[in-house]
Amino acid sequence: MTAVETVIGGPGLRQERRLVTEVPGPRSRELGRRRSEALPTGLSSGAPVYAAAAGGGVIVDVDGNSFIDLGSGIAVTTVGNSAPAVVARAADQLARFTHTCFLATPYEGYIAVAEILNRLTPGTHEKRTALFNTGSEAVENAVKYARAATQRPAVVVFDHAFHGRSLMTMTMTAKNQPYKHGFGPFAPEVYRAPMAYPYRWPSGPDNCAAEAFSQFAQLIDAQIGADAVACVVVEPIQGEGGFIVPADGFLRSVADFCRERGILVVADEVQAGIARTGTWFACEHDGLVPDLIVTAKGLAGGMPLAAVTGRADVMDAAHPGGIGGTYSGNPVACAAALGVFEEIESHRLLDRAQAIGDILVRELRDIASASPVIGEIRGRGAMIAAELVVPGTRTPNRDAVAAVARYCQDNGVLTLTAGTFGNVLRFLPPLSITDDLLVEALGVLRDAFATL
């Protein structure tokens, strides 16, 4: 029997790091060969191993190797891969019907997901929710809602931002390679302001919030014109940019400024939302009540689902038929999302995210005490990153990130990288991971840094 046939999937997987072949193994190498003949080169993957099963805190590949998962499919399987409530609800819905298109024949699951998001998102105001397929699609629709409600064209985003790969969201994304290079021309009326990035602010972290806000305000008032700006779109913690936590007070100043000028605030919580940071939404850490909140990734435990939740008057501004999509709010994905909410509440995963974050920060600080290549450790909850630099400087050290990630992969730990300069290790373990497994993974990470 092949490794795929002998693996037991889901939460029944043995929670261990186990290597039985070289990495990648023979079956993964064969799949890599088939991939090169069938798929275009623009589709790349971080790891050369092919998954056969996943659950808890591990991913088992087609060769039977068991890797500790510190990426959660880029913050998608936050509640764990194959989480019981997600599987049960999705399977039940699959047996009932797979699709009708909500625009043609609606169903209760869509409404139920919207009701929960309306309740959980910050603010006591009346809200509405619309469902979509991907984070990019949801961000783009948030812009449509904002433009419809304000009758203004301009959108303001920030340095180091990532908002997606569609034309509009690719324009909103800051990083050229690999997201924008060669794909222009881009969408009009998108403007970029400095992000309050404490570690890299030119005059130091103490001045970061005030100076970044001053430049932001000047951009809008002097260069664009506040009466032309529909919305400001911001990640409360920037994901692909390197888990940048804006300087304290910056986001509140931005929100106050926008409200004084009738500009809508859109929180892009695609990566940081749905319990990842120890709160339902990362903007709660800054006391923000955005006009619109965008969620995706962790919303449906691996099924494609995204949402825009916002003020009722803003969401109702779009004309009937102006919003939607064939697969948007698919019934199986909605059922999976209800399973995600159940998992988070029944297993107290908000608390678990904070506990995981405490372990990550503790262990990373200990590693940093012996490794001057770690310039900063930052993040919130189970969304933590280490920025690597050339020792004694703040020069980005992309080579060190590549070497550490490769060592971890070769020794049974799957990590993710990020950052505008490609010099950040990011950690997004599933909230179902055990403390022992997490500490073991960080032990491998410690060894990786020692090899540098």
C-alpha positions as CSV (number, residue, x, y, z in Angstrom):
1,M,0.0,0.0,0.0
2,T,1.2,3.5,-0.7
3,A,1.9,6.1,2.1
4,V,-1.3,7.9,1.1
5,E,-3.4,4.8,1.6
6,T,-2.0,4.0,5.0
7,V,-2.3,7.5,6.5
8,I,-5.1,8.2,8.8
9,G,-6.4,11.7,8.2
10,G,-7.7,14.5,10.4
11,P,-7.4,14.7,14.2
12,G,-6.6,11.0,14.5
13,L,-3.1,11.6,13.2
14,R,-0.2,10.9,15.5
15,Q,1.0,14.2,16.8
16,E,4.7,13.8,16.2
17,R,7.6,15.0,14.1
18,R,8.8,12.0,12.0
19,L,11.1,11.7,9.0
20,V,11.2,8.3,7.2
21,T,12.8,9.5,4.0
22,E,14.9,12.3,2.8
23,V,13.1,15.6,2.2
24,P,11.6,15.7,-0.3
25,G,10.9,12.0,-0.5
26,P,10.6,9.9,-3.7
27,R,6.8,10.3,-4.1
28,S,7.0,14.1,-3.5
29,R,9.8,14.3,-6.1
30,E,7.7,12.3,-8.6
31,L,4.8,14.7,-8.0
32,G,7.2,17.6,-8.5
33,R,8.1,16.2,-11.9
34,R,4.4,15.8,-12.9
35,R,3.7,19.3,-11.6
36,S,6.5,20.8,-13.8
37,E,4.9,19.3,-16.8
38,A,1.3,20.2,-16.0
39,L,1.4,23.6,-14.2
40,P,2.7,27.0,-15.2
41,T,5.9,28.3,-13.5
42,G,4.1,31.3,-12.0
43,L,2.5,28.9,-9.5
44,S,5.1,28.4,-6.8
45,S,5.1,26.6,-3.5
46,G,7.2,27.2,-0.4
47,A,7.9,23.5,0.4
48,P,8.6,20.7,-2.1
49,V,6.7,18.1,-0.1
50,Y,3.1,17.1,-1.1
51,A,0.5,16.7,1.6
52,A,-1.5,13.5,2.2
53,A,-3.1,14.2,5.5
54,A,-3.2,16.9,8.2
55,G,-4.6,17.5,11.6
56,G,-3.8,18.9,15.0
57,G,-0.4,20.4,14.6
58,V,1.1,18.1,11.9
59,I,1.1,17.6,8.1
60,V,1.9,14.2,6.8
61,D,3.3,14.0,3.3
62,V,2.9,11.4,0.6
63,D,6.1,9.6,1.7
64,G,4.9,9.2,5.3
65,N,7.0,12.1,6.8
66,S,5.2,14.0,9.5
67,F,6.0,17.7,9.7
68,I,5.2,20.1,12.5
69,D,3.0,22.8,10.9
70,L,3.9,26.4,11.9
71,G,2.0,28.0,9.0
72,S,-1.7,26.8,9.0
73,G,-1.9,27.1,5.3
74,I,-1.0,30.9,5.7
75,A,-3.4,31.4,8.6
76,V,-6.3,29.4,7.0
77,T,-6.5,26.3,9.3
78,T,-6.4,28.4,12.5
79,V,-8.8,26.0,14.3
80,G,-6.7,23.0,13.0
81,N,-6.8,21.1,9.8
82,S,-9.8,18.7,9.6
83,A,-11.3,20.2,12.9
84,P,-14.2,17.9,14.0
85,A,-16.9,20.5,13.9
86,V,-15.8,21.9,10.5
87,V,-15.7,18.4,9.0
88,A,-19.0,17.3,10.5
89,R,-20.9,20.4,9.4
90,A,-19.4,20.5,5.9
91,A,-20.0,16.8,5.4
92,D,-23.7,17.1,6.4
93,Q,-24.1,20.0,4.0
94,L,-22.4,18.1,1.2
95,A,-25.0,15.3,1.6
96,R,-27.8,17.8,1.4
97,F,-26.7,19.9,-1.6
98,T,-23.4,21.4,-2.8
99,H,-24.6,24.5,-4.6
100,T,-27.6,26.5,-5.7
101,C,-26.0,30.0,-6.1
102,F,-27.3,32.3,-3.4
103,L,-28.2,34.8,-6.1
104,A,-30.6,32.3,-7.6
105,T,-32.0,30.2,-4.7
106,P,-30.8,31.3,-1.2
107,Y,-30.3,29.1,1.9
108,E,-30.1,29.5,5.6
109,G,-26.3,28.9,6.1
110,Y,-25.4,32.1,4.4
111,I,-27.7,34.1,6.7
112,A,-26.4,32.3,9.8
113,V,-22.7,33.2,9.0
114,A,-23.7,36.8,8.3
115,E,-25.6,37.0,11.6
116,I,-22.6,35.8,13.6
117,L,-20.2,38.2,11.9
118,N,-22.6,41.0,12.5
119,R,-22.6,40.1,16.2
120,L,-18.8,39.5,16.6
121,T,-17.3,42.4,14.7
122,P,-16.5,45.6,16.8
123,G,-19.2,48.1,17.4
124,T,-22.9,48.1,18.5
125,H,-24.2,49.8,15.3
126,E,-26.5,48.0,12.9
127,K,-24.4,45.9,10.4
128,R,-24.7,43.9,7.3
129,T,-22.5,41.1,5.8
130,A,-21.9,39.9,2.3
131,L,-20.0,36.8,1.5
132,F,-17.4,36.2,-1.2
133,N,-14.8,33.5,-2.2
134,T,-11.4,35.0,-1.5
135,G,-9.7,37.8,0.5
136,S,-8.9,39.7,-2.7
137,E,-12.5,39.5,-3.8
138,A,-13.7,40.7,-0.5
139,V,-11.3,43.6,-0.3
140,E,-12.2,44.7,-3.8
141,N,-15.9,44.6,-2.9
142,A,-15.2,46.6,0.3
143,V,-13.8,49.3,-2.0
144,K,-17.0,49.1,-4.1
145,Y,-19.2,49.6,-1.1
146,A,-17.1,52.5,0.1
147,R,-17.2,54.2,-3.3
148,A,-21.0,53.6,-3.6
149,A,-21.6,55.0,-0.1
150,T,-19.4,58.1,-0.3
151,Q,-19.6,58.8,-4.1
152,R,-15.8,59.4,-3.9
153,P,-13.2,57.7,-6.1
154,A,-9.9,57.6,-4.1
155,V,-8.5,54.8,-2.0
156,V,-5.6,55.2,0.4
157,V,-3.4,52.3,1.5
158,F,0.0,51.9,3.2
159,D,3.6,50.9,2.6
160,H,4.3,47.2,3.1
161,A,0.6,46.3,2.6
162,F,-0.7,43.2,0.9
163,H,-4.3,43.1,-0.2
164,G,-4.5,40.5,-2.9
165,R,-3.7,39.6,-6.5
166,S,-6.7,40.9,-8.5
167,L,-6.2,44.1,-10.5
168,M,-7.5,46.4,-7.8
169,T,-6.0,44.6,-4.9
170,M,-2.6,44.1,-6.7
171,T,-2.6,47.9,-7.2
172,M,-3.3,48.3,-3.5
173,T,-0.4,45.9,-2.6
174,A,2.9,47.6,-1.9
175,K,5.4,44.9,-2.9
176,N,6.5,44.8,-6.5
177,Q,8.1,41.3,-6.6
178,P,6.5,38.9,-7.0
179,Y,3.0,40.4,-6.8
180,K,3.0,43.2,-9.3
181,H,6.0,43.0,-11.6
182,G,5.0,42.8,-15.3
183,F,1.3,42.9,-14.6
184,G,0.5,46.6,-15.1
185,P,-1.0,49.0,-15.9
186,F,-2.8,49.2,-12.6
187,A,-6.1,50.5,-11.3
188,P,-6.4,54.3,-10.9
189,E,-7.1,56.4,-7.8
190,V,-5.0,54.3,-5.4
191,Y,-2.6,56.3,-3.1
192,R,0.0,55.1,-0.7
193,A,0.9,56.5,2.7
194,P,3.8,55.6,5.0
195,M,3.1,52.8,7.6
196,A,4.2,53.5,11.2
197,Y,6.8,50.7,11.2
198,P,8.6,51.2,14.5
199,Y,11.6,49.0,13.8
200,R,12.5,50.8,10.5
201,W,11.2,54.3,11.1
202,P,14.1,56.7,10.2
203,S,14.0,58.8,13.3
204,G,13.3,55.9,15.7
205,P,10.3,54.2,17.2
206,D,9.5,57.0,19.7
207,N,8.7,59.4,16.9
208,C,7.1,56.8,14.6
209,A,3.4,57.2,15.3
210,A,3.3,61.0,15.2
211,E,5.5,61.4,12.2
212,A,3.8,58.7,10.1
213,F,0.4,60.2,10.9
214,S,1.6,63.7,9.9
215,Q,2.7,62.3,6.5
216,F,-0.6,60.4,6.2
217,A,-2.7,63.5,6.9
218,Q,-0.6,65.7,4.6
219,L,-1.1,63.2,1.8
220,I,-4.8,63.3,2.1
221,D,-5.4,67.0,2.8
222,A,-2.7,68.5,0.5
223,Q,-2.2,66.0,-2.3
224,I,-5.4,64.1,-2.8
225,G,-8.1,66.2,-1.2
226,A,-10.1,64.6,1.6
227,D,-13.4,65.1,-0.3
228,A,-12.1,62.8,-3.0
229,V,-11.2,59.9,-0.6
230,A,-13.7,57.1,-0.3
231,C,-11.8,54.9,2.2
232,V,-8.5,54.1,3.9
233,V,-7.8,50.4,3.8
234,V,-5.4,49.1,6.5
235,E,-4.2,45.8,7.9
236,P,-4.3,46.1,11.7
237,I,-1.2,43.8,11.6
238,Q,0.4,43.8,8.2
239,G,0.7,40.2,7.1
240,E,2.9,39.7,4.0
241,G,4.7,42.9,4.9
242,G,6.3,41.1,7.8
243,F,3.7,41.1,10.7
244,I,4.2,44.8,11.2
245,V,2.4,46.0,14.3
246,P,1.7,49.7,13.8
247,A,3.2,52.1,16.4
248,D,0.8,52.6,19.3
249,G,-1.7,55.3,18.7
250,F,-1.2,55.5,14.9
251,L,-4.3,53.6,13.8
252,R,-6.5,55.5,16.3
253,S,-5.2,58.8,14.9
254,V,-5.9,57.6,11.4
255,A,-9.5,56.6,12.3
256,D,-10.2,59.9,14.1
257,F,-8.9,61.8,11.1
258,C,-11.0,59.8,8.7
259,R,-14.2,60.2,10.6
260,E,-13.7,64.0,10.8
261,R,-13.6,64.1,7.0
262,G,-16.2,61.5,6.1
263,I,-13.7,58.9,4.9
264,L,-14.5,55.3,5.6
265,V,-12.0,53.0,7.5
266,V,-11.7,49.5,6.1
267,A,-9.9,47.0,8.3
268,D,-8.3,44.2,6.2
269,E,-8.4,41.3,8.6
270,V,-7.9,38.6,6.0
271,Q,-4.8,37.2,7.8
272,A,-5.1,38.6,11.3
273,G,-8.8,38.0,11.9
274,I,-10.9,35.1,13.3
275,A,-9.2,34.5,16.6
276,R,-5.6,34.5,15.3
277,T,-4.3,37.3,17.6
278,G,-6.1,36.3,20.8
279,T,-9.2,38.4,19.9
280,W,-11.8,37.8,17.3
281,F,-10.3,40.7,15.2
282,A,-6.8,42.3,15.4
283,C,-8.3,45.8,15.3
284,E,-9.7,45.2,18.8
285,H,-6.2,45.5,20.2
286,D,-6.2,49.2,19.1
287,G,-9.7,49.9,20.2
288,L,-10.8,50.4,16.6
289,V,-14.4,50.2,15.3
290,P,-13.9,50.2,11.5
291,D,-16.7,51.1,9.1
292,L,-16.0,47.9,7.2
293,I,-14.1,44.7,8.2
294,V,-12.8,42.2,5.6
295,T,-12.3,38.5,6.7
296,A,-11.2,35.4,4.8
297,K,-8.4,32.8,5.4
298,G,-9.4,31.5,8.9
299,L,-13.1,32.0,8.4
300,A,-14.0,28.6,7.0
301,G,-11.2,26.2,8.1
302,G,-9.9,25.7,4.6
303,M,-13.0,26.1,2.5
304,P,-13.1,29.2,0.2
305,L,-15.1,31.9,2.0
306,A,-14.6,35.6,2.6
307,A,-16.8,38.3,4.0
308,V,-17.3,42.1,4.2
309,T,-19.1,43.2,7.3
310,G,-19.9,46.8,7.9
311,R,-22.2,49.6,8.8
312,A,-25.7,49.0,7.5
313,D,-26.0,52.3,5.7
314,V,-22.7,51.7,3.9
315,M,-23.5,48.1,2.9
316,D,-26.9,49.1,1.7
317,A,-25.5,51.8,-0.6
318,A,-24.8,49.3,-3.4
319,H,-27.7,48.9,-5.8
320,P,-29.5,45.5,-6.1
321,G,-27.6,43.2,-8.3
322,G,-24.4,45.2,-8.0
323,I,-22.7,42.8,-5.6
324,G,-22.4,39.0,-5.8
325,G,-20.8,36.0,-7.5
326,T,-21.7,32.5,-8.7
327,Y,-19.9,30.7,-5.9
328,S,-19.9,33.5,-3.2
329,G,-21.1,32.1,0.1
330,N,-21.2,28.5,-1.1
331,P,-23.3,26.4,1.2
332,V,-20.6,23.9,2.1
333,A,-18.2,26.8,2.9
334,C,-20.8,28.4,5.1
335,A,-21.4,25.2,7.0
336,A,-17.6,24.9,7.5
337,A,-17.5,28.5,8.8
338,L,-20.2,27.7,11.4
339,G,-18.0,24.8,12.4
340,V,-15.1,27.2,12.9
341,F,-17.2,29.5,15.2
342,E,-18.2,26.4,17.1
343,E,-14.6,25.2,17.5
344,I,-13.4,28.6,18.7
345,E,-16.1,29.1,21.3
346,S,-16.2,25.5,22.6
347,H,-12.4,25.1,22.9
348,R,-11.8,28.7,24.1
349,L,-9.4,29.3,21.2
350,L,-9.0,33.0,21.9
351,D,-7.2,32.1,25.1
352,R,-5.3,29.4,23.3
353,A,-4.0,31.9,20.7
354,Q,-2.6,34.1,23.4
355,A,-1.0,31.1,25.2
356,I,0.6,30.0,22.0
357,G,1.9,33.5,21.4
358,D,3.4,33.6,24.9
359,I,5.3,30.4,24.1
360,L,6.5,31.7,20.7
361,V,7.7,35.0,22.2
362,R,9.4,33.3,25.1
363,E,11.3,30.8,23.0
364,L,12.2,33.3,20.3
365,R,13.6,35.7,22.8
366,D,15.7,33.0,24.2
367,I,17.0,32.1,20.8
368,A,17.6,35.8,20.0
369,S,19.8,36.1,23.2
370,A,22.3,33.9,21.5
371,S,21.7,34.9,17.9
372,P,22.4,38.5,16.9
373,V,20.8,37.9,13.5
374,I,17.4,38.4,15.1
375,G,16.7,42.1,14.9
376,E,13.1,42.2,16.3
377,I,10.4,39.8,17.5
378,R,6.9,41.2,17.1
379,G,3.2,40.3,16.6
380,R,0.2,39.5,18.7
381,G,-1.3,36.2,19.9
382,A,-0.5,33.3,17.6
383,M,0.8,35.7,14.9
384,I,4.4,36.2,15.7
385,A,7.4,37.1,13.5
386,A,11.2,37.4,13.8
387,E,12.9,39.9,11.5
388,L,16.4,38.9,10.6
389,V,19.3,41.3,9.9
390,V,23.0,41.4,9.3
391,P,24.4,41.3,12.9
392,G,25.2,44.8,14.2
393,T,23.0,46.5,11.6
394,R,19.4,46.7,10.5
395,T,20.3,45.5,7.0
396,P,17.7,42.9,5.9
397,N,19.2,39.4,6.0
398,R,17.3,37.4,3.4
399,D,19.9,34.7,3.1
400,A,19.6,33.9,6.8
401,V,15.8,33.5,6.5
402,A,16.2,31.2,3.6
403,A,18.8,29.1,5.4
404,V,16.7,28.8,8.6
405,A,13.6,27.9,6.7
406,R,15.4,25.3,4.7
407,Y,17.0,23.7,7.8
408,C,13.6,23.5,9.5
409,Q,12.0,21.9,6.5
410,D,14.8,19.3,6.2
411,N,14.3,18.5,9.9
412,G,10.5,18.2,9.9
413,V,9.2,21.7,10.6
414,L,7.3,23.8,8.1
415,T,7.7,27.5,8.4
416,L,6.7,30.6,6.4
417,T,8.6,33.7,5.3
418,A,7.4,37.2,4.7
419,G,8.5,40.8,4.6
420,T,8.9,43.6,2.1
421,F,12.6,42.7,2.1
422,G,12.1,38.9,2.3
423,N,13.9,38.8,5.7
424,V,11.1,37.8,8.1
425,L,10.2,34.4,9.5
426,R,6.5,34.3,10.4
427,F,4.8,31.8,12.7
428,L,1.1,31.0,12.4
429,P,0.7,27.6,14.1
430,P,-2.8,26.1,14.3
431,L,-4.5,26.7,17.6
432,S,-4.9,22.9,17.9
433,I,-1.2,22.4,18.3
434,T,0.0,21.0,21.6
435,D,2.5,22.8,23.8
436,D,5.0,19.9,23.5
437,L,4.8,19.9,19.7
438,L,5.2,23.6,19.5
439,V,8.2,23.6,21.8
440,E,9.8,20.8,19.9
441,A,9.4,22.8,16.6
442,L,11.0,25.8,18.3
443,G,13.9,23.5,19.4
444,V,14.5,22.7,15.7
445,L,14.4,26.4,15.0
446,R,17.0,27.0,17.7
447,D,19.2,24.4,16.0
448,A,18.7,26.2,12.7
449,F,19.9,29.5,14.1
450,A,22.9,27.7,15.7
451,T,24.0,26.6,12.2
452,L,24.2,30.2,11.1
